[in-house]
Amino acid sequence: MKTADECFICQGLDRAVARSEDGRAVVMPFRDPFFEGHVVVAPATHTDTIDVDPATWSAMGTLIPDAIRGASDEDTAKCYLLALGDVDTGHLHFHVVPKKNGDVSLGQYVFGPEGWNVSR
């Protein structure tokens, strides 16, 4: 697990575009957006999933719908909400990725023709 000094979320907290009322959670642009408007909702301090306290969960839960509305416009077909653990930053975060009409579906990366796209 990376430390706060190595964490891309902690390093980007100064770019937050919104904060929860209690300051426990932030919305910030993702460093490498998949689509325009791709943001991350995360605790405002370096927090692993297992260590998140109820107040921080609540703060993130309040920001996620706002982030979805903020990322959407009249050309938005849907907004993906993803929690991924591929890169072990040690900092819980959720991706809000707006898909515009005509954009490629992200479902192909998760689902194959027979359902979940996993190797067993």
Backbone as JSON, one array per atom type, in Angstrom:
{
  "sequence": "MKTADECFICQGLDRAVARSEDGRAVVMPFRDPFFEGHVVVAPATHTDTIDVDPATWSAMGTLIPDAIRGASDEDTAKCYLLALGDVDTGHLHFHVVPKKNGDVSLGQYVFGPEGWNVSR",
  "N": [[0.84, -1.18, 0.0], [0.53, 2.22, -0.81], [1.97, 5.19, 0.63], [0.67, 8.3, 1.99], [2.29, 10.27, 0.89], [2.97, 9.17, -1.54], [0.63, 8.87, -2.88], [-1.64, 9.42, -5.5], [-4.1, 10.61, -5.18], [-3.97, 12.03, -2.73], [-1.97, 13.79, -3.51], [-3.35, 15.34, -5.29], [-5.32, 16.76, -3.95], [-5.46, 19.51, -3.71], [-6.65, 20.29, -6.0], [-9.32, 19.96, -5.75], [-12.73, 20.27, -6.63], [-15.04, 20.38, -5.28], [-16.21, 20.07, -1.92], [-17.31, 18.16, 0.88], [-19.73, 19.29, 3.31], [-18.68, 18.95, 5.87], [-16.03, 18.7, 5.32], [-14.84, 16.22, 5.03], [-14.77, 14.77, 2.66], [-14.02, 14.88, -0.87], [-14.45, 16.09, -4.26], [-12.72, 15.68, -7.21], [-10.99, 16.4, -10.31], [-10.09, 13.61, -12.34], [-6.81, 12.34, -12.8], [-6.13, 11.16, -15.23], [-8.32, 11.2, -17.34], [-10.96, 9.11, -18.56], [-13.22, 9.76, -20.08], [-14.41, 13.04, -20.98], [-15.05, 15.11, -18.2], [-14.67, 13.22, -16.22], [-14.4, 12.45, -12.89], [-13.21, 12.08, -9.47], [-14.38, 10.87, -6.39], [-13.52, 11.09, -3.07], [-12.21, 10.33, 0.25], [-10.99, 13.09, 2.2], [-8.67, 12.71, 3.48], [-5.87, 10.46, 3.66], [-7.1, 7.38, 3.41], [-7.77, 4.02, 3.81], [-10.02, 1.55, 2.5], [-10.98, -0.23, 4.5], [-10.68, 1.26, 6.78], [-12.43, 3.4, 6.81], [-14.49, 5.69, 8.4], [-17.91, 5.95, 9.61], [-18.9, 8.62, 9.28], [-17.32, 9.64, 7.22], [-17.98, 7.9, 5.11], [-20.63, 8.71, 4.83], [-20.27, 11.4, 4.07], [-19.02, 11.07, 1.57], [-21.09, 9.74, 0.29], [-22.95, 11.77, 0.11], [-21.7, 13.5, -1.66], [-21.43, 12.03, -4.05], [-23.92, 11.85, -5.66], [-24.11, 14.6, -6.33], [-21.73, 14.91, -7.78], [-22.27, 13.26, -9.96], [-24.48, 14.62, -11.1], [-23.15, 17.02, -11.7], [-21.33, 16.18, -13.63], [-22.89, 15.54, -15.72], [-24.79, 16.35, -18.68], [-27.05, 17.56, -21.25], [-26.31, 15.81, -23.26], [-25.47, 13.5, -22.08], [-25.49, 10.07, -21.8], [-25.35, 8.19, -19.76], [-24.01, 7.81, -16.42], [-21.2, 6.32, -15.19], [-20.4, 4.72, -12.13], [-17.69, 3.83, -10.37], [-15.75, 1.72, -8.34], [-12.59, 0.9, -8.02], [-9.85, -1.36, -7.59], [-7.4, -1.72, -8.77], [-4.88, -0.38, -8.84], [-2.97, -0.16, -6.1], [-3.42, 2.26, -4.19], [-4.08, 2.69, -1.63], [-5.88, 4.53, -0.87], [-9.15, 5.05, -0.57], [-11.42, 5.53, -3.23], [-13.89, 6.72, -5.55], [-14.8, 6.54, -8.93], [-16.43, 8.76, -11.07], [-17.77, 8.62, -14.1], [-18.82, 10.17, -16.87], [-20.76, 9.13, -19.63], [-21.16, 10.05, -22.84], [-23.66, 10.36, -25.44], [-22.94, 8.24, -28.08], [-20.34, 7.69, -27.25], [-17.96, 5.05, -26.61], [-18.98, 2.06, -24.94], [-18.27, 1.34, -21.55], [-18.92, -1.05, -20.51], [-18.04, -3.24, -22.0], [-15.54, -3.75, -21.04], [-15.94, -4.85, -18.62], [-18.0, -6.72, -18.79], [-18.26, -9.67, -20.66], [-19.33, -11.51, -23.62], [-20.72, -13.53, -22.4], [-21.46, -12.67, -19.9], [-20.06, -11.67, -16.75], [-16.73, -10.65, -17.23], [-14.35, -12.41, -16.51], [-11.46, -14.28, -15.6], [-11.09, -17.62, -14.57]],
  "CA": [[0.0, 0.0, 0.0], [1.3, 3.46, -0.89], [1.78, 6.17, 1.7], [0.05, 9.54, 1.55], [3.26, 10.99, 0.06], [3.03, 8.51, -2.85], [-0.75, 8.69, -3.33], [-2.05, 10.43, -6.48], [-5.26, 11.35, -4.67], [-3.47, 13.0, -1.76], [-1.2, 14.8, -4.23], [-4.26, 16.17, -6.07], [-6.39, 17.33, -3.14], [-5.54, 20.96, -3.93], [-7.46, 20.49, -7.21], [-10.72, 19.63, -5.44], [-13.72, 21.22, -7.16], [-16.13, 20.41, -4.29], [-15.93, 19.43, -0.64], [-18.5, 17.95, 1.7], [-19.89, 20.35, 4.3], [-17.8, 18.7, 7.01], [-14.64, 18.65, 4.85], [-14.31, 14.84, 5.07], [-14.71, 14.16, 1.33], [-13.8, 15.83, -1.97], [-14.59, 15.73, -5.67], [-11.6, 16.27, -7.94], [-10.8, 15.83, -11.64], [-9.19, 12.47, -12.38], [-5.53, 12.7, -13.44], [-6.07, 10.59, -16.58], [-9.74, 10.93, -17.57], [-11.38, 8.23, -19.65], [-14.09, 10.64, -20.85], [-14.49, 14.4, -20.46], [-15.88, 15.2, -17.01], [-14.33, 12.13, -15.3], [-13.95, 12.95, -11.59], [-13.04, 11.12, -8.39], [-14.9, 11.23, -5.08], [-12.62, 10.41, -2.14], [-11.98, 10.97, 1.54], [-10.03, 14.19, 2.13], [-7.43, 12.25, 4.11], [-5.43, 9.15, 3.16], [-7.92, 6.42, 4.14], [-8.02, 2.75, 3.14], [-11.43, 1.15, 2.56], [-11.31, -0.88, 5.77], [-10.56, 2.23, 7.87], [-13.33, 4.54, 6.62], [-15.47, 5.82, 9.47], [-19.26, 6.2, 9.08], [-19.1, 10.01, 8.87], [-16.68, 9.81, 5.91], [-18.86, 7.22, 4.15], [-21.79, 9.59, 4.63], [-19.83, 12.58, 3.31], [-18.84, 10.65, 0.17], [-22.42, 9.44, -0.23], [-23.6, 13.04, -0.21], [-21.04, 14.11, -2.82], [-21.54, 11.23, -5.28], [-25.0, 12.33, -6.54], [-23.74, 15.93, -6.83], [-20.7, 14.71, -8.8], [-22.96, 12.71, -11.13], [-25.22, 15.72, -11.72], [-22.18, 17.97, -12.23], [-20.65, 15.6, -14.79], [-23.9, 15.24, -16.74], [-25.47, 17.41, -19.41], [-28.11, 17.04, -22.12], [-25.76, 14.79, -24.15], [-25.0, 12.38, -21.27], [-26.33, 8.88, -21.9], [-25.32, 7.58, -18.43], [-22.8, 8.05, -15.65], [-20.69, 5.14, -14.49], [-19.83, 4.9, -10.79], [-16.78, 2.7, -10.26], [-14.77, 1.62, -7.26], [-11.61, -0.02, -8.56], [-8.71, -1.6, -6.73], [-6.28, -2.2, -9.59], [-3.65, 0.25, -8.39], [-3.14, -0.1, -4.66], [-3.02, 3.54, -3.63], [-4.4, 2.71, -0.21], [-6.8, 5.64, -0.63], [-10.46, 4.77, -1.14], [-11.97, 6.54, -4.13], [-14.89, 6.31, -6.53], [-14.74, 7.26, -10.2], [-17.68, 9.14, -11.73], [-17.37, 8.73, -15.49], [-19.98, 10.39, -17.72], [-20.72, 8.58, -20.99], [-21.99, 10.83, -23.75], [-24.23, 9.63, -26.56], [-21.93, 7.98, -29.1], [-19.09, 7.19, -26.66], [-17.86, 3.61, -26.45], [-19.46, 1.58, -23.65], [-17.27, 0.74, -20.66], [-19.38, -2.38, -20.16], [-17.26, -4.27, -22.68], [-14.34, -4.03, -20.26], [-16.37, -5.56, -17.42], [-18.83, -7.84, -19.2], [-18.01, -10.31, -21.94], [-20.58, -11.95, -24.24], [-21.4, -14.48, -21.53], [-21.64, -12.11, -18.55], [-18.84, -11.12, -16.16], [-15.54, -10.91, -18.02], [-13.3, -12.79, -15.55], [-10.79, -15.58, -15.79], [-11.15, -18.43, -13.35]],
  "C": [[0.89, 1.24, 0.0], [1.0, 4.37, 0.3], [1.1, 7.4, 1.13], [0.99, 10.33, 0.64], [3.34, 10.43, -1.35], [1.67, 8.45, -3.55], [-1.17, 9.81, -4.3], [-3.27, 11.21, -6.02], [-4.8, 12.41, -3.68], [-2.71, 14.14, -2.45], [-2.11, 15.75, -5.01], [-5.35, 16.85, -5.28], [-6.53, 18.84, -3.33], [-6.35, 21.29, -5.19], [-8.94, 20.17, -6.99], [-11.65, 20.71, -5.98], [-14.94, 21.3, -6.25], [-15.66, 19.67, -3.05], [-17.25, 19.22, 0.09], [-18.55, 19.06, 2.75], [-18.95, 20.2, 5.47], [-16.32, 18.59, 6.62], [-14.03, 17.25, 4.8], [-14.11, 14.22, 3.68], [-14.59, 15.26, 0.27], [-14.21, 15.21, -3.31], [-13.45, 16.42, -6.38], [-11.51, 15.65, -9.33], [-9.83, 14.65, -11.57], [-7.96, 12.83, -13.21], [-5.42, 12.23, -14.88], [-7.49, 10.21, -17.0], [-10.0, 10.02, -18.75], [-12.27, 9.0, -20.61], [-14.03, 12.02, -20.22], [-15.44, 14.43, -19.27], [-15.61, 14.14, -15.96], [-13.75, 12.72, -14.02], [-13.83, 11.79, -10.6], [-13.66, 11.7, -7.13], [-14.11, 10.41, -4.07], [-12.63, 11.08, -0.78], [-10.9, 12.06, 1.41], [-8.73, 13.87, 2.85], [-7.13, 10.85, 3.6], [-6.1, 8.06, 4.0], [-8.14, 5.18, 3.29], [-9.47, 2.35, 3.37], [-11.81, 0.59, 3.92], [-11.33, 0.1, 6.94], [-11.53, 3.4, 7.78], [-14.38, 4.56, 7.72], [-16.84, 6.18, 8.87], [-19.48, 7.64, 8.61], [-18.46, 10.28, 7.51], [-17.47, 9.11, 4.82], [-20.05, 8.12, 3.81], [-21.42, 10.81, 3.79], [-19.63, 12.23, 1.84], [-20.2, 10.37, -0.47], [-23.21, 10.68, -0.6], [-23.01, 13.66, -1.47], [-21.25, 13.35, -4.12], [-22.7, 11.69, -6.17], [-24.71, 13.72, -7.12], [-22.7, 15.82, -7.95], [-21.33, 14.17, -10.08], [-23.74, 13.82, -11.86], [-24.27, 16.73, -12.36], [-21.48, 17.49, -13.49], [-21.61, 15.4, -15.96], [-24.41, 16.51, -17.42], [-26.47, 16.77, -20.35], [-27.62, 15.94, -23.07], [-25.24, 13.56, -23.39], [-25.99, 11.22, -21.36], [-26.45, 8.19, -20.54], [-24.06, 8.04, -17.72], [-22.42, 6.76, -14.96], [-20.19, 5.57, -13.11], [-19.01, 3.66, -10.53], [-15.91, 2.82, -9.02], [-13.8, 0.53, -7.7], [-10.44, -0.18, -7.6], [-7.49, -2.07, -7.49], [-4.93, -1.66, -9.13], [-3.8, 0.48, -6.9], [-2.6, 1.21, -4.11], [-3.21, 3.56, -2.12], [-5.38, 3.82, 0.13], [-8.11, 5.32, -1.35], [-10.87, 5.89, -2.08], [-12.96, 5.91, -5.09], [-14.73, 7.17, -7.77], [-16.17, 7.54, -10.65], [-17.29, 9.46, -13.17], [-18.61, 8.93, -16.36], [-19.75, 9.81, -19.12], [-21.69, 9.4, -21.84], [-22.59, 9.92, -24.82], [-23.15, 9.46, -27.62], [-20.59, 7.52, -28.55], [-19.14, 5.67, -26.58], [-18.35, 3.22, -25.04], [-18.31, 1.02, -22.83], [-17.67, -0.67, -20.28], [-18.58, -3.48, -20.8], [-15.99, -4.64, -21.91], [-14.67, -4.82, -18.99], [-17.13, -6.83, -17.79], [-18.36, -8.37, -20.54], [-19.34, -10.77, -22.52], [-21.39, -12.9, -23.36], [-21.62, -13.95, -20.12], [-20.32, -11.54, -18.05], [-17.61, -11.58, -16.93], [-14.36, -11.19, -17.07], [-12.69, -14.12, -15.93], [-10.84, -16.35, -14.48], [-10.19, -19.56, -13.47]]
}
